[in-house]
Structures are given as C-alpha cells and as structure tokens.
Amino acid sequence: MTSTPIPPPGQVVAHGEGQHASHNLTGFIIFLCSESVIFLAFFSGYAILRLSALNWLPAGVDGLEWHMPLINTVVLVSSSLTMVVAEHFKAKEKVWLFRAFWLLTMAMGAYFLYGQAVEWSGLKFSLTSGTFGSTFYLLTGFHGLHVATGILLMGLMLFKSFIPGNYSGGEEGVKATSLFWHFVDVIWIVLFMLLYVWRA
Amino acid sequence: MTSTIPLSESEASPSWTRYFGFNTDAKVIGIQYIVLAFFFFLVGGFLAMIIRGELITPASDLVDRTVYNGLYTMHGTIMLFLFIFPVLNGLNNLLIPTMIGAPDMAFPRLNAVAFWLVPIFGSLLIASFFVPGGPAYSGWWSYPPVSIQNPLGNLFSGQGLWLVAVALSGVSSIMGAVNFVTTILRMRAPGMGFFRMPVYCWTALAAQSLQLIGLPALTGGAIMLLMDLNFGTSFYRPEGGGDPVLYQHFFWFYSHPAVYVIILPAFGIFSELFPVYSRKPLFGYVYVSLASFIIVILGLIVWVHHFFPSGVPEWMRNLFMFNTMLIAVPTGVKVFAWLGTIWRGKLQLTTPMLFCLGGLINFVFAGITGIMLATVPIDIHVNNTYFVVGHFHYVIYGAAVMCIFAAIYHWFPKFTGRMPYEGLGKVHFLLTFVGANLNFLPMHPLGLMGMPRRVSSYDPEFAFWNVLASLGAFLLGVSIIPFLLNIISSWARGPRASHNPWNAIGLEWLLPSPPPEDNFGEHVPTVISRPYGYGSDEPLVEHQAEIEKALILQEATR
C-alpha cells in the first residue's frame, strides 16, 4: 500500500512535478482501500440478511437467470486484459495502439452496462420486493455506478492522450484509472459469486 | 515565497478576508476549520443548555417532548460531526505539515474542498429545524425502526436531511483522511523516519487510518437507511425480511472507532505537551507510538459492546467484552508513560499544562467506567441510562475537548504570532474542570439508580443529582466566555509571540510565528534525533543553532 513508484534512473523528474504525481497515486490507492470497505459492508449485509431469511425469494420469483450475467462477466473480466494490453503499448510509446485498446476496454465496459440494463428491465421483482430485491438492486446498482465512473475516467484519459507530450515520462492518471478498473472488476467477480453462483 | 528566511512583512500582507474564501493553504484551512467548529460548538452547547434546563425539574415543562427528542439528537450530531471532527481536522491541518516539515498538505485543493463541505452539510443539518416535522428525533445513532418512520411522507424530512448531512460529512472526512495519511507517509522532512516522528503525527496517522477503514461502513449503512426511509426498500424493515440490528452493526463498526478518532489525537496532545511542561523526554516514546496502532486494531473489533442487549448471541457478547477490556492495556501503557513523563519533572503549570492534567484525570475516570461498561452484566443493568451518558461525556468533554483547549493555548502563539493571556486561560480552565465534573459526575449515580437517557421528565427522587448536573452544565456554558474573550482579544492585540515561547522542541518551533505560507520552503532542515530531547543538549536538526539565531535576529528587527 505504501510502495513508492521510484522513478527509473536517468529519467529526469521535473522539479516537484514528478514527486507530486506519485502522491496522487498513493492517495488514490488509499482511497480505493477505503472504498472497498463500503462494498464489504454491502456484501456482509447481503450475506447476513440472506442467511437469516426464512423465504429469501419473493413470491413468484424462482431465482436469477445467469446466462446473460455470465456473458457480462466474461466481457468485464476480459476488459481488464485489454486494459493491460493498452498499458503495455503506452509503455512502448505506441500511442495509437494504446488508444485502440483503451477504446476497446471502454466499449466492453459500456457493453457490460448495456447488459445490466437489459437484465434489469426483464426482471419480475423490484427494489421494494423485500430484502431480496433491495439487496439485488443495491449491489448491482452501486457496482454499475462504479463501472460508469470507470468509463468516464477512461474517456478523460483518452482525451488527455491527445494533448501533445502529455504522456511522455509516464502518466499517473492512466495508472490510477487502470487500478480503479481492476478494482471494479474484482468487486464484480465477488458480486457474481454472491448473487448468481450462491444457490440456496 | 522562496526566500531563505521569510521576512516579517510576510505576516502583515495577507488579508484576513482569505479566511472567508477558497484558500488552499493548510494553515488557513486549519484556522477556518477551528473557527467554524467553535461556531457549531456554540450552537450545540446552546442545545445542551436547553436540555439541562428542561432536566432541572422532574416535570416536562420547558419544551415539548418531541422537541426534546430533536434537541438531544441534534446536540449529539452537531457536537460530533460539526464540532469535534472539524476542530481535530483543523489541528491536523495546522500541526501535521509544520511538525513533519512539509510545505503544505499533499493535496491542497482536495483539502479546501473537504473543508467547504463542512459549512454545506452544517447548513443542511441546521435547516432540518425548519422542515415540516422538525429535525431528526431518533437520537444521534438513528436506529431503525424509529429512524425509518416518515409519517409526513416528505422526501426532505428531518431524518432524510440528517442522513444526507452525515453522508456528506463522511465524504469530507474521507477526503481529509486520504490527505493526512498521504502527507504523513510521503512528505516528512529528511531524516525523519517513523520513529523520529512526533507522537501527534503517529496518533493522527492512526486516527485517520481508522476513518478510512470504518467510515465507509457507516456510509454504506446510511445509504441503506436512506433507501428504507424514502424508497421503500427493506434492509432494516422486519416486515420485508430486514433486520434492524444489522444497522446497529454498521453504525457502531464506524462509530466505536470514531471514539478513537477523537481520543487518539488527544493522546497525541498529551504526549506533546507533558514533555514540554515537565522539561523531560516522553517516557517510552516507542511504546506510546506503537500503542496507537494496537488501539486501532483492537478498536475495530469491539463495536458490539454498544448493543449487548439487542439480541446479540452469548458468544458474541463474551468475545466483545474480552476485546473491549484488552483495550485497557495499550491505553494503560500510554497513561503510565505520561505519568512517567511528569514524574519528578520541573512542572510548569501554564494554561495548556493545566488543561492536560485535568484532561488526564478525567480520562482515567472515564477509562474506569469504560471497563465497568464493557462487563456484560453491568452493561445490561446500566445500558441506555445516564451512566453511559456520563461515561462518554467524560471521554469526549472531560478528556478530548480539554485536550483540544490545551492544544489551542499551546499552539496559538505559533499560528497567530500572539500570546494568549494566562489569567483568563486559568479562569477558563477552572470553570471547565469544575463545570465538567459537576455536570457529568452526577450522571453516574443517576444511571446506577436507573434513570434512562433521552427522557424529558423523570421521577422526583432523581431531582437532586439532576439539579447538580444542570448547574454544572450552566457553569460549562459560562466557561466558554473567558475562552472567547481570551482568543479574540489576544489575537487582535496580544503580546507578540517569539518563535518558541514555551521553549519546546519540534520542527514547528523552528519556524517563525506565524509561519510563512510554505513553512520551511526549500530549506527543510534534516532531522538528526528523536523528538522530545528535553534535558539533553542533542539538537533536533542539523544547523539548529544557526536556524534559531536567524529567527531571533528576525524577531529583534520587527
């Protein structure tokens, strides 16, 4: 958590600038650690409510359909890989390939949100259908907000890549966005396990 | 501002109006925090005066019962979220950068945003007095099912505004915590390893880590409460399969550590001030520093002791009773370290030292009743009585607030360049110490006799102790007058302070009073020894003699 990205030897750090940027990454990692606790609260609340429930599923609902969410999961997890590829090209200073894979990652994130919206619209229960509905919409909705935030951040980074010379010597924003995206990804895997894989 | 030794003209040029705008200088933000916090302190204190005024007679005669419910709810909420946390963040802003030799916080703009959220959610909370149905009335912890009743059906009910305000307060505190932790981890002066850091920075690091771990749980719990209140979800509604006790877990998972967020900086202040006014090094520096983090770990696993009677299984009660009692160990280590520090020291009974000594006495008393409350059989007897109210007021007012006063008197000369008046300070101390004990001590017999908290009328047999408590409360109300007089008059025309009026050791005392905007600028001294080298001739930093000589010269020419 406190590991410091040490600038490689020979790389000239503009006075104060490089030092400050690494503070940003430290601060962002601390923030992500803190943010994970809010998900932990929701996960543990979900688990406690589900374990103590007499009738977990509301009347007329016999579980969640998992095929579409599984496709969504595969897309989201793969988007973490395309992001790694994008970062690889950035390190090699192939800016256009970086942009291409970065855009692909954004598209996959957007597809995930689209899939989520399709799933939501076809469901027979709502936010007010007892703890089952409340927790389902809270968990997927809160995670969805994070996916949307991630896509926005990626858009911002893509835009910044067109500023001449902006990415020479490393760009902390790209690293932070990528950390955020992997974080959102890991959260989704846990969420998928809790919501779809865990059978009563 | 890159001159080697900042000129004294630098203190005359900045206008006082900078305190009213979006300023990114940590020292300005620190004073903004503290002044705003004391405004809310007066508001919360006024509510306390009405509460004690109501309780001076057994009958419910001063205010309506529903109004009374709103009063204690808002008193607690304002004092915690709008006084204690902001005032501590203010101290952090002033002290952390100067103590570690950083020019500013790691994220100055984030710092300013975090501050400006405080007046926003403060206004929201105050505005809840004027919405239909009045302010939140379910106590500062807002337990469901009371807190999810919305009989008028308004989206902006008092409870709804309360929840939004608490959530914003959480956002502000997280911004602050990210900033403080990053600053302490990354911006220390050369040579200042962790074990050369002043204890205040250790305790601030510990307290802010607790904020980062605990606060999101409360935010999560509060989001669910808001959805239950306004959008018909059933997280805490038993009729929909929900569980009201779940909220108690979320609430106390943060709000117990919150007590440590408050008291750990107070421990830091004790550890800074006792060596200065005893002229001795801090006893057991390493153990005092590490004890803060042991308190962090233990503080995260004791929350259930707040609701032993809420249908908690037996094994959980015993486990949490045990954990709670364990906290007495690192806390005891600290208390004995402070005693060891003042033992046979050359005590100087200045105002800050008096506040520290008074605070330590109150804290030890609060610790003893804390151990009593941790014991399940006693807790079940006195839960939700005035015993609990007395206990936590001893912690918060008796120890933490007294430490905050000590810190303000001690560091006032550093950040304003003026000396506070000793006489007024001692009057303030006397009124505070007597008032706090007269106010909060009678609550213990009341609790043992069985007087429940949060009631506006009571049996006549409780009258004697209640009258005493109310008189103590009014004395506390009066005690703030010499403080305000002192601060305002000495800030305006008090005697000029030298760079080190208390003859203290620390990086902040090697800066001019008040420090220039970027503190040491590019000339951060290299730390070569541990803090608190009182009685030894070992300098704290390289070239210390020259730095001090330059400061004295500069003071002589102004």
Chai-1 contact restraints between the chains, C-beta under 6 A:
chainA,res_idxA,chainB,res_idxB,connection_type,confidence,min_distance_angstrom,max_distance_angstrom,comment,restraint_id
A,T2,B,L185,contact,1.0,0.0,6.0,A-B,restraint_1
A,H23,B,A106,contact,1.0,0.0,6.0,A-B,restraint_2
A,H23,B,T182,contact,1.0,0.0,6.0,A-B,restraint_3
A,H23,B,R186,contact,1.0,0.0,6.0,A-B,restraint_4
A,T26,B,T182,contact,1.0,0.0,6.0,A-B,restraint_5
A,T26,B,R186,contact,1.0,0.0,6.0,A-B,restraint_6
A,G27,B,V178,contact,1.0,0.0,6.0,A-B,restraint_7
A,G27,B,T182,contact,1.0,0.0,6.0,A-B,restraint_8
A,I30,B,V178,contact,1.0,0.0,6.0,A-B,restraint_9
A,I30,B,V181,contact,1.0,0.0,6.0,A-B,restraint_10
A,F31,B,V178,contact,1.0,0.0,6.0,A-B,restraint_11
A,S34,B,I174,contact,1.0,0.0,6.0,A-B,restraint_12
A,S34,B,L212,contact,1.0,0.0,6.0,A-B,restraint_13
A,S34,B,P216,contact,1.0,0.0,6.0,A-B,restraint_14
A,V37,B,I213,contact,1.0,0.0,6.0,A-B,restraint_15
A,V37,B,P216,contact,1.0,0.0,6.0,A-B,restraint_16
A,V37,B,A217,contact,1.0,0.0,6.0,A-B,restraint_17
A,I38,B,P216,contact,1.0,0.0,6.0,A-B,restraint_18
A,I38,B,T219,contact,1.0,0.0,6.0,A-B,restraint_19
A,I38,B,G220,contact,1.0,0.0,6.0,A-B,restraint_20
A,A41,B,A217,contact,1.0,0.0,6.0,A-B,restraint_21
A,A41,B,G220,contact,1.0,0.0,6.0,A-B,restraint_22
A,A41,B,F250,contact,1.0,0.0,6.0,A-B,restraint_23
A,F42,B,G220,contact,1.0,0.0,6.0,A-B,restraint_24
A,G45,B,L246,contact,1.0,0.0,6.0,A-B,restraint_25
A,I48,B,L246,contact,1.0,0.0,6.0,A-B,restraint_26
A,A53,B,G241,contact,1.0,0.0,6.0,A-B,restraint_27
A,L127,B,T233,contact,1.0,0.0,6.0,A-B,restraint_28
A,T128,B,G232,contact,1.0,0.0,6.0,A-B,restraint_29
A,G130,B,S234,contact,1.0,0.0,6.0,A-B,restraint_30
A,G130,B,G240,contact,1.0,0.0,6.0,A-B,restraint_31
A,G130,B,G241,contact,1.0,0.0,6.0,A-B,restraint_32
A,T131,B,S234,contact,1.0,0.0,6.0,A-B,restraint_33
A,T131,B,G241,contact,1.0,0.0,6.0,A-B,restraint_34
A,T131,B,G242,contact,1.0,0.0,6.0,A-B,restraint_35
A,S134,B,T233,contact,1.0,0.0,6.0,A-B,restraint_36
A,S134,B,S234,contact,1.0,0.0,6.0,A-B,restraint_37
A,S134,B,F235,contact,1.0,0.0,6.0,A-B,restraint_38
